[in-house]
Amino acid sequence: MSRIVLIILMTLAFAALTVGPGAVPASAAQFRAFLPDTARDTDPAPSPDGKWVAFQSNRGGSSQIWIVPTAGGAPRKITNDPAKVKGPDGKMLPTRVMTPTWAPDSKSLLYVSTREGNYNVYSIPLEGGTPKALSKADGAQRYPAYSPDGTKIVFPSSRNQPGSLWGFQLFVMDAKGEAVGTKARQLTRSSGSPGHPVWSPDGQWVCYVAKDFDSTRTVNIGGGMQAKQSAMFSSFRVFKIQAGGGREVKLTGVLTDPGQAEDTWPAWSPDGKWIAFGRNVQGKQNLYVLNVVSGQIIPITDFGNAMKPNWSPDGKSLYFTRLNGQDEDIWVVTNLNLATSTRAKR
C-alpha cells in the first residue's frame, strides 16, 4: 500500500469518527442572521409563495406584525393595533400581538391580538388595513393555522375553562370565522392543554404540543415532596390527531425522556416527511427534526437559544428565533440534507 493511499484512508477514518455516522460536516448546514438588529423580532413565518417572511416585532414601539422580503429589503408593518388596551380591572395594559401565519394563497395573514380584550384570532390582508375578527369567545384563542386548502382554521382555545391555566383544547372553524358564522368545532378532548397546532401538508392530520402525563403516576415535585402527576408537573410533547378527530398519537418522548425535555412549536415540512420542533433540555433550547415515518429525531442546532422553527416553502431551510440576552433575532439555516444527516452544527 502506498503512503499516499494510507494517508487518504486514515483521513477518511478520522472524518468518520469525528463527524459521526451519517452526520453532516459543519460546513454543510449554513446558519445566518436573517434580521440582525436590536429590535425584538420573533415568530418567523415564511409565506407559501416564498416572497415574504412575516414576524412579530416591537421595533415600532409596540407589538405588531411585520413582513420583510425573503430576498432582502426594508421590513414593513402591516398591523396597527392599539399600543394599549383596557384590562379587566380597568387598567391600561400593553396589547399583545403575535404568531402570524399565512393563508395558502399568501394574500393575507392570521394573527392573535388582545386588541379587544381577550386573545382572539384576526385576519389582515398582505397590504395591511383593518383586521377582521374571526374568533370571539371567552378565555383565550391562540395560535391559528389555515388548512392546506384554505377552508378551515385550527386554533387552541380555553373557552371551556376560561380561568384555567391548562384548560386549552384545539378547535376548528370555517375560514370565514366563527365571529359571524358557525361556532368552532372542538377537535381534542385532552387533559394536556394542547397548543400550537399545524396541519400536515395533505390536510389529514393536525400536529401540536400537549402536556404528557399519567395521573396515576407519583412524581417528585421538589423539596422532597411527591404528588400525583398532573399538567403542572409534566412536560410538553409533540402529538398528532386526525383532522376529523380521534385518538391522540404521541410523537416525541415515546422511547426516552432526555432530561425532562420540553418540546415546543412543531412545524410540518412541505413534503410531509419531517416535523421540526424546539426542545429544551435542562435550560438549553435547540432545534430538532422528527422523521414522521421512522420516529428518528435529528438535532439541527447545538448552540442553544434556538426556537420557533418554520420551514421555507421548498423545505430546504428553517427560519427560527434565536435569543441573545433580552434580544430576539430571526435566523435561517440552509443546506439541510435530512435524507442522510443526523447532525448539523454551527
C-alpha positions as CSV (number, residue, x, y, z in Angstrom):
1,M,0.0,0.0,0.0
2,S,1.4,3.4,-1.0
3,R,2.0,6.1,1.6
4,I,-0.5,8.4,-0.2
5,V,-3.3,5.8,-0.2
6,L,-2.6,5.1,3.5
7,I,-2.9,8.8,4.4
8,I,-6.2,9.1,2.5
9,L,-7.6,6.0,4.3
10,M,-6.5,7.4,7.7
11,T,-8.1,10.8,6.8
12,L,-11.4,9.2,5.9
13,A,-11.4,7.1,9.1
14,F,-10.7,10.1,11.2
15,A,-13.6,12.0,9.5
16,A,-15.9,9.1,10.2
17,L,-15.0,9.2,13.9
18,T,-15.3,13.0,14.3
19,V,-18.4,13.6,12.2
20,G,-20.3,10.5,13.3
21,P,-22.3,8.0,11.2
22,G,-24.4,9.8,8.7
23,A,-23.7,13.2,10.2
24,V,-23.3,16.4,8.2
25,P,-20.0,18.2,8.4
26,A,-20.1,21.7,10.0
27,S,-19.7,23.3,6.6
28,A,-22.8,21.6,5.1
29,A,-25.6,23.4,7.0
30,Q,-25.2,27.1,6.9
31,F,-26.6,29.5,9.6
32,R,-27.0,33.2,9.2
33,A,-28.8,36.0,10.9
34,F,-31.8,37.0,8.8
35,L,-32.8,40.1,10.7
36,P,-29.9,41.1,13.0
37,D,-30.7,44.2,14.9
38,T,-31.5,45.5,18.3
39,A,-35.3,45.1,17.9
40,R,-37.1,42.1,19.4
41,D,-38.1,40.1,16.3
42,T,-39.7,36.7,16.7
43,D,-42.3,34.2,15.4
44,P,-40.9,34.0,11.8
45,A,-43.4,32.7,9.2
46,P,-42.3,32.3,5.5
47,S,-45.1,32.9,3.0
48,P,-46.2,29.9,0.9
49,D,-45.1,31.8,-2.3
50,G,-41.6,32.2,-0.9
51,K,-41.7,36.0,-1.3
52,W,-42.1,37.2,2.4
53,V,-41.3,36.4,6.0
54,A,-43.8,37.6,8.5
55,F,-42.8,38.2,12.1
56,Q,-43.8,39.8,15.3
57,S,-41.7,42.8,16.4
58,N,-41.6,45.7,18.9
59,R,-39.4,47.8,16.5
60,G,-42.2,50.4,16.1
61,G,-42.5,50.9,19.9
62,S,-45.4,48.4,20.4
63,S,-46.0,44.7,19.5
64,Q,-47.1,44.5,15.8
65,I,-46.9,42.1,12.8
66,W,-44.3,43.0,10.2
67,I,-43.3,41.5,6.9
68,V,-39.9,41.6,5.0
69,P,-39.0,40.3,1.6
70,T,-37.3,37.0,1.6
71,A,-34.7,38.3,-0.8
72,G,-33.9,41.2,1.5
73,G,-35.2,44.7,1.9
74,A,-36.9,47.0,4.4
75,P,-39.4,45.5,6.8
76,R,-43.0,46.8,6.5
77,K,-45.5,46.9,9.4
78,I,-48.9,45.5,8.4
79,T,-50.9,45.8,11.7
80,N,-51.6,48.9,13.6
81,D,-53.2,47.6,16.7
82,P,-53.5,50.0,19.7
83,A,-50.4,50.0,21.9
84,K,-52.5,49.6,25.0
85,V,-55.9,48.1,25.9
86,K,-58.1,48.3,29.0
87,G,-57.7,45.3,31.2
88,P,-60.4,43.5,33.3
89,D,-59.6,45.8,36.3
90,G,-59.8,48.9,34.1
91,K,-56.0,49.5,34.0
92,M,-54.4,50.0,30.6
93,L,-52.2,47.1,29.6
94,P,-49.9,46.6,26.6
95,T,-51.7,45.0,23.7
96,R,-50.3,41.6,22.8
97,V,-49.9,40.9,19.0
98,M,-48.3,37.7,18.0
99,T,-47.9,34.5,15.9
100,P,-48.5,35.4,12.3
101,T,-49.4,32.6,9.9
102,W,-50.2,32.8,6.2
103,A,-53.2,32.0,4.1
104,P,-52.3,29.3,1.4
105,D,-52.6,32.0,-1.3
106,S,-50.1,34.3,0.5
107,K,-52.5,37.2,0.2
108,S,-53.4,37.5,3.9
109,L,-52.3,36.5,7.3
110,L,-53.8,35.3,10.6
111,Y,-52.6,36.6,13.9
112,V,-53.5,36.8,17.5
113,S,-54.2,40.0,19.4
114,T,-55.7,41.3,22.6
115,R,-56.9,44.5,20.8
116,E,-60.4,43.9,22.1
117,G,-59.5,42.5,25.5
118,N,-59.3,38.7,25.2
119,Y,-56.8,36.9,22.9
120,N,-58.6,36.3,19.6
121,V,-57.8,35.4,16.0
122,Y,-57.8,38.1,13.3
123,S,-57.1,38.2,9.6
124,I,-55.4,41.0,7.8
125,P,-54.5,41.5,4.1
126,L,-50.9,41.5,3.0
127,E,-51.2,45.2,2.2
128,G,-52.4,45.9,5.7
129,G,-55.7,47.7,6.6
130,T,-58.5,46.9,9.0
131,P,-58.2,43.4,10.6
132,K,-61.2,41.1,10.6
133,A,-62.1,39.3,13.8
134,L,-62.5,35.6,13.2
135,S,-62.9,34.2,16.7
136,K,-64.9,35.6,19.6
137,A,-65.2,33.6,22.8
138,D,-64.5,33.6,26.5
139,G,-61.0,32.7,27.6
140,A,-58.1,32.9,25.1
141,Q,-57.8,31.9,21.4
142,R,-54.2,31.4,20.4
143,Y,-52.0,30.3,17.5
144,P,-54.2,29.8,14.4
145,A,-53.3,28.0,11.2
146,Y,-55.1,27.5,7.9
147,S,-55.7,24.1,6.5
148,P,-53.8,23.4,3.3
149,D,-56.9,24.0,1.1
150,G,-57.7,27.2,3.0
151,T,-61.2,26.2,4.0
152,K,-60.6,25.7,7.8
153,I,-58.6,27.2,10.6
154,V,-57.4,25.2,13.6
155,F,-56.5,27.0,16.9
156,P,-56.2,26.4,20.7
157,S,-58.9,27.9,22.9
158,S,-59.6,27.9,26.6
159,R,-63.3,28.8,26.2
160,N,-64.4,25.7,28.1
161,Q,-62.3,26.6,31.1
162,P,-61.6,30.3,30.8
163,G,-59.9,30.6,34.2
164,S,-57.7,27.6,33.9
165,L,-54.0,27.8,33.0
166,W,-54.2,24.3,31.5
167,G,-57.7,24.5,30.1
168,F,-57.0,24.7,26.3
169,Q,-58.4,22.4,23.6
170,L,-58.0,22.5,19.9
171,F,-60.9,23.8,17.8
172,V,-61.6,24.0,14.1
173,M,-63.6,26.8,12.5
174,D,-64.6,27.8,9.0
175,A,-62.1,30.1,7.2
176,K,-64.8,32.8,7.3
177,G,-64.6,32.8,11.0
178,E,-67.0,31.9,13.8
179,A,-67.4,35.6,14.8
180,V,-70.1,35.9,12.1
181,G,-70.9,32.2,11.4
182,T,-71.0,28.7,12.9
183,K,-69.1,28.2,16.1
184,A,-65.9,26.3,16.0
185,R,-65.9,22.5,16.4
186,Q,-63.9,21.0,19.2
187,L,-61.2,18.7,17.9
188,T,-59.3,17.4,21.0
189,R,-60.5,16.3,24.4
190,S,-57.2,16.2,26.1
191,S,-56.1,16.8,29.7
192,G,-52.8,18.1,28.4
193,S,-53.8,21.5,27.3
194,P,-52.9,21.2,23.6
195,G,-51.4,24.2,21.8
196,H,-49.6,25.4,18.7
197,P,-51.3,23.3,16.1
198,V,-50.1,22.9,12.5
199,W,-51.6,20.8,9.6
200,S,-50.0,18.1,7.7
201,P,-49.5,19.1,4.0
202,D,-52.2,16.6,2.9
203,G,-54.7,18.0,5.5
204,Q,-55.3,14.7,7.1
205,W,-53.6,15.4,10.4
206,V,-53.1,18.2,12.9
207,C,-49.8,18.2,14.8
208,Y,-49.5,20.0,18.2
209,V,-47.9,20.1,21.6
210,A,-49.6,19.0,24.8
211,K,-48.6,18.1,28.4
212,D,-47.8,14.4,28.6
213,F,-48.7,12.8,31.9
214,D,-50.2,9.9,33.7
215,S,-52.4,10.9,36.6
216,T,-51.8,7.6,38.3
217,R,-48.1,8.1,38.4
218,T,-46.4,9.6,41.5
219,V,-43.6,12.1,40.7
220,N,-41.1,14.2,42.7
221,I,-42.1,17.9,42.7
222,G,-39.2,19.3,44.6
223,G,-38.3,19.9,48.2
224,G,-38.5,16.2,49.0
225,M,-42.3,16.2,48.2
226,Q,-44.2,13.9,45.9
227,A,-47.6,14.2,44.2
228,K,-49.7,12.5,41.5
229,Q,-48.5,13.7,38.1
230,S,-50.6,16.5,36.6
231,A,-50.2,19.0,33.8
232,M,-48.2,21.3,36.1
233,F,-45.7,18.6,36.9
234,S,-45.2,17.2,33.4
235,S,-43.5,18.2,30.0
236,F,-44.9,19.2,26.7
237,R,-44.5,16.6,23.9
238,V,-45.4,16.6,20.2
239,F,-48.7,14.8,19.3
240,K,-50.8,14.4,16.3
241,I,-54.5,13.8,15.7
242,Q,-56.6,13.1,12.7
243,A,-58.2,16.3,11.3
244,G,-61.6,14.8,11.8
245,G,-60.9,13.8,15.4
246,G,-59.9,10.6,17.1
247,R,-57.1,9.2,19.2
248,E,-54.1,11.3,20.1
249,V,-50.8,9.9,18.9
250,K,-47.6,10.8,20.8
251,L,-44.6,11.5,18.5
252,T,-41.9,12.6,20.9
253,G,-40.9,11.2,24.3
254,V,-42.0,7.8,23.1
255,L,-38.9,5.8,23.9
256,T,-36.9,8.0,26.3
257,D,-37.2,11.2,28.3
258,P,-33.9,13.1,27.7
259,G,-33.5,15.0,30.9
260,Q,-37.1,16.1,31.3
261,A,-37.1,17.7,27.9
262,E,-39.8,20.2,27.0
263,D,-40.9,20.1,23.3
264,T,-42.4,23.1,21.6
265,W,-43.5,24.8,18.4
266,P,-43.9,22.0,15.8
267,A,-43.7,22.7,12.1
268,W,-44.6,20.1,9.4
269,S,-42.3,20.1,6.4
270,P,-43.9,20.8,3.0
271,D,-43.1,17.3,1.8
272,G,-44.8,15.8,4.9
273,K,-41.7,13.8,5.9
274,W,-40.4,15.8,8.8
275,I,-41.7,17.8,11.8
276,A,-39.3,20.4,13.1
277,F,-39.6,21.5,16.8
278,G,-37.8,23.1,19.6
279,R,-36.6,21.1,22.6
280,N,-35.4,22.5,25.9
281,V,-33.2,20.1,27.8
282,Q,-32.0,21.4,31.2
283,G,-32.4,25.0,30.1
284,K,-30.7,24.7,26.7
285,Q,-33.0,25.2,23.8
286,N,-32.2,23.7,20.4
287,L,-33.9,22.7,17.1
288,Y,-34.7,19.2,16.1
289,V,-36.5,17.4,13.3
290,L,-38.6,14.2,13.6
291,N,-38.8,11.7,10.8
292,V,-42.6,11.1,10.6
293,V,-42.2,7.5,9.4
294,S,-39.3,6.2,11.4
295,G,-39.6,8.3,14.5
296,Q,-35.9,9.2,14.3
297,I,-35.1,12.6,16.0
298,I,-32.2,14.5,14.4
299,P,-30.6,17.5,16.2
300,I,-30.2,20.6,13.9
301,T,-28.5,23.1,16.3
302,D,-26.3,22.6,19.3
303,F,-25.5,26.2,20.2
304,G,-28.6,26.8,22.3
305,N,-31.2,29.7,22.5
306,A,-32.8,28.5,19.2
307,M,-36.5,28.0,19.0
308,K,-39.7,28.6,17.0
309,P,-38.7,26.8,13.7
310,N,-40.7,27.3,10.5
311,W,-40.0,25.7,7.1
312,S,-39.3,27.6,3.9
313,P,-41.9,26.6,1.2
314,D,-39.3,24.5,-0.6
315,G,-38.4,22.6,2.6
316,K,-34.7,23.3,2.2
317,S,-34.4,25.9,5.0
318,L,-35.7,26.5,8.5
319,Y,-36.3,30.0,9.9
320,F,-36.1,30.3,13.6
321,T,-35.8,32.7,16.6
322,R,-32.5,33.0,18.4
323,L,-32.3,34.6,21.8
324,N,-29.4,36.9,22.7
325,G,-29.9,38.1,26.2
326,Q,-33.2,40.1,26.2
327,D,-33.0,40.4,22.4
328,E,-34.6,38.1,19.9
329,D,-33.4,37.8,16.3
330,I,-34.6,35.8,13.3
331,W,-32.1,33.4,11.8
332,V,-32.2,30.9,9.0
333,V,-30.4,27.6,8.4
334,T,-30.0,26.4,4.8
335,N,-28.5,23.5,3.0
336,L,-30.2,20.9,5.2
337,N,-29.6,17.4,4.0
338,L,-32.0,15.5,6.1
339,A,-32.1,12.4,3.9
340,T,-28.6,11.4,5.1
341,S,-27.9,13.6,8.2
342,T,-28.0,13.0,11.9
343,R,-26.5,16.3,13.0
344,A,-25.7,19.7,11.7
345,K,-23.5,22.0,13.7
346,R,-22.6,25.7,13.7
